Amino acid sequence: MHIYTDQLLTLLEDSELWKGAFGFKKDTNEPVKNGGKLVEHYCMIAKLLLVNNLDGGWHMDDIIKLGDAVKNRIIWCAHALFSFILSITHHWFRLKKSYTKSCNELTETGQGLVEADLAAEIIEGSQLQSSWGESI
């Protein structure tokens, strides 16, 4: 992860204003007044995150470009989170499908009928498989 991404996300998390302005605050019924244009928010974050960092070497002269960099990183974080959620969902459905298939195969053995002393209920030529995979 980029060196400043964690600091950027912390800034966003700590600010109700920025959470509302960038659409991260969904758990409220109150309208969010973001107090300015998004460009102004990006530039303010860039100033706090980059210009005020003495080790970075950035200057207020480049604040518009730095604001664009902040905007791109916020978009990247939102996209990365969405991709992660999509990947987890995909794997969940694959696991569910595999589980269902296995359960269906296990119930087709007829073992429950044999244990319940109902082996006579098994129809000759049915698709039941024995525990060893042989047709019954």
One Martini backbone bead per residue (centre of mass of N, CA, C, O) as a GRO file, in nm:
protein
  136
    1MET     BB    1   0.100   0.033   0.018
    2HIS     BB    2   0.091   0.342   0.026
    3ILE     BB    3   0.240   0.556   0.245
    4TYR     BB    4  -0.030   0.764   0.260
    5THR     BB    5  -0.296   0.601   0.284
    6ASP     BB    6  -0.333   0.571   0.589
    7GLN     BB    7  -0.340   0.876   0.649
    8LEU     BB    8  -0.579   0.940   0.467
    9LEU     BB    9  -0.789   0.751   0.600
   10THR     BB   10  -0.769   0.885   0.878
   11LEU     BB   11  -0.868   1.163   0.795
   12LEU     BB   12  -1.145   1.067   0.693
   13GLU     BB   13  -1.239   0.920   0.955
   14ASP     BB   14  -1.212   1.191   1.146
   15SER     BB   15  -1.416   1.327   0.926
   16GLU     BB   16  -1.738   1.416   0.880
   17LEU     BB   17  -1.713   1.599   0.637
   18TRP     BB   18  -1.557   1.398   0.444
   19LYS     BB   19  -1.745   1.160   0.461
   20GLY     BB   20  -1.980   1.319   0.332
   21ALA     BB   21  -1.845   1.435   0.072
   22PHE     BB   22  -1.749   1.121  -0.027
   23GLY     BB   23  -1.983   0.902   0.071
   24PHE     BB   24  -1.920   0.743   0.364
   25LYS     BB   25  -2.191   0.858   0.496
   26LYS     BB   26  -2.476   0.630   0.555
   27ASP     BB   27  -2.576   0.643   0.886
   28THR     BB   28  -2.772   0.890   0.804
   29ASN     BB   29  -3.056   1.124   0.786
   30GLU     BB   30  -2.888   1.358   0.753
   31PRO     BB   31  -2.782   1.610   0.590
   32VAL     BB   32  -2.494   1.687   0.402
   33LYS     BB   33  -2.263   1.948   0.464
   34ASN     BB   34  -1.962   2.007   0.294
   35GLY     BB   35  -1.855   2.320   0.259
   36GLY     BB   36  -1.785   2.251  -0.052
   37LYS     BB   37  -1.581   2.163  -0.284
   38LEU     BB   38  -1.400   1.895  -0.371
   39VAL     BB   39  -1.141   2.044  -0.449
   40GLU     BB   40  -1.106   2.177  -0.170
   41HIS     BB   41  -1.075   1.913  -0.015
   42TYR     BB   42  -0.831   1.799  -0.161
   43CYS     BB   43  -0.643   2.042  -0.092
   44MET     BB   44  -0.664   2.018   0.216
   45ILE     BB   45  -0.552   1.734   0.236
   46ALA     BB   46  -0.284   1.792   0.093
   47LYS     BB   47  -0.184   1.989   0.302
   48LEU     BB   48  -0.194   1.801   0.552
   49LEU     BB   49  -0.037   1.552   0.421
   50LEU     BB   50   0.204   1.703   0.245
   51VAL     BB   51   0.289   2.002   0.304
   52ASN     BB   52   0.318   1.956   0.627
   53ASN     BB   53   0.541   1.765   0.535
   54LEU     BB   54   0.880   1.799   0.572
   55ASP     BB   55   0.981   1.532   0.410
   56GLY     BB   56   0.844   1.576   0.116
   57GLY     BB   57   0.875   1.869  -0.053
   58TRP     BB   58   0.615   2.027  -0.064
   59HIS     BB   59   0.409   2.283  -0.218
   60MET     BB   60   0.164   2.525  -0.264
   61ASP     BB   61   0.211   2.553  -0.575
   62ASP     BB   62   0.100   2.228  -0.604
   63ILE     BB   63  -0.201   2.189  -0.494
   64ILE     BB   64  -0.361   2.089  -0.741
   65LYS     BB   65  -0.193   1.832  -0.797
   66LEU     BB   66  -0.223   1.717  -0.511
   67GLY     BB   67  -0.530   1.701  -0.520
   68ASP     BB   68  -0.535   1.494  -0.750
   69ALA     BB   69  -0.383   1.274  -0.597
   70VAL     BB   70  -0.592   1.241  -0.375
   71LYS     BB   71  -0.830   1.169  -0.553
   72ASN     BB   72  -0.701   0.912  -0.678
   73ARG     BB   73  -0.668   0.763  -0.404
   74ILE     BB   74  -0.963   0.752  -0.324
   75ILE     BB   75  -1.057   0.598  -0.572
   76TRP     BB   76  -0.870   0.355  -0.533
   77CYS     BB   77  -0.980   0.265  -0.258
   78ALA     BB   78  -1.270   0.217  -0.348
   79HIS     BB   79  -1.198   0.007  -0.567
   80ALA     BB   80  -1.046  -0.196  -0.389
   81LEU     BB   81  -1.284  -0.259  -0.204
   82PHE     BB   82  -1.477  -0.359  -0.423
   83SER     BB   83  -1.296  -0.589  -0.529
   84PHE     BB   84  -1.280  -0.745  -0.264
   85ILE     BB   85  -1.583  -0.797  -0.230
   86LEU     BB   86  -1.620  -0.943  -0.500
   87SER     BB   87  -1.423  -1.175  -0.441
   88ILE     BB   88  -1.559  -1.286  -0.188
   89THR     BB   89  -1.832  -1.343  -0.320
   90HIS     BB   90  -1.732  -1.543  -0.529
   91HIS     BB   91  -1.615  -1.751  -0.325
   92TRP     BB   92  -1.875  -1.801  -0.173
   93PHE     BB   93  -2.039  -1.919  -0.416
   94ARG     BB   94  -1.846  -2.151  -0.476
   95LEU     BB   95  -1.869  -2.287  -0.200
   96LYS     BB   96  -2.176  -2.326  -0.205
   97LYS     BB   97  -2.184  -2.501  -0.460
   98SER     BB   98  -1.997  -2.726  -0.356
   99TYR     BB   99  -2.165  -2.802  -0.109
  100THR     BB  100  -2.428  -2.877  -0.255
  101LYS     BB  101  -2.308  -3.099  -0.431
  102SER     BB  102  -2.208  -3.278  -0.198
  103CYS     BB  103  -2.479  -3.319  -0.059
  104ASN     BB  104  -2.622  -3.451  -0.298
  105GLU     BB  105  -2.429  -3.694  -0.324
  106LEU     BB  106  -2.473  -3.804  -0.031
  107THR     BB  107  -2.794  -3.847  -0.065
  108GLU     BB  108  -2.751  -4.074  -0.314
  109THR     BB  109  -2.674  -4.355  -0.154
  110GLY     BB  110  -2.905  -4.482   0.052
  111GLN     BB  111  -2.811  -4.517   0.353
  112GLY     BB  112  -3.068  -4.431   0.506
  113LEU     BB  113  -3.240  -4.675   0.413
  114VAL     BB  114  -3.061  -4.897   0.527
  115GLU     BB  115  -3.061  -4.802   0.830
  116ALA     BB  116  -3.398  -4.808   0.826
  117ASP     BB  117  -3.485  -5.078   0.689
  118LEU     BB  118  -3.545  -4.971   0.355
  119ALA     BB  119  -3.413  -5.128   0.107
  120ALA     BB  120  -3.681  -5.197  -0.055
  121GLU     BB  121  -3.718  -4.888  -0.161
  122ILE     BB  122  -3.517  -4.942  -0.368
  123ILE     BB  123  -3.481  -4.876  -0.698
  124GLU     BB  124  -3.426  -5.029  -0.972
  125GLY     BB  125  -3.197  -4.825  -1.157
  126SER     BB  126  -3.109  -4.609  -0.996
  127GLN     BB  127  -2.886  -4.332  -0.902
  128LEU     BB  128  -2.764  -4.483  -0.687
  129GLN     BB  129  -2.486  -4.485  -0.465
  130SER     BB  130  -2.240  -4.611  -0.325
  131SER     BB  131  -1.976  -4.556  -0.113
  132TRP     BB  132  -1.785  -4.664  -0.376
  133GLY     BB  133  -1.942  -4.572  -0.659
  134GLU     BB  134  -2.157  -4.783  -0.708
  135SER     BB  135  -2.415  -4.912  -0.850
  136ILE     BB  136  -2.741  -5.027  -0.733
   0.00000   0.00000   0.00000
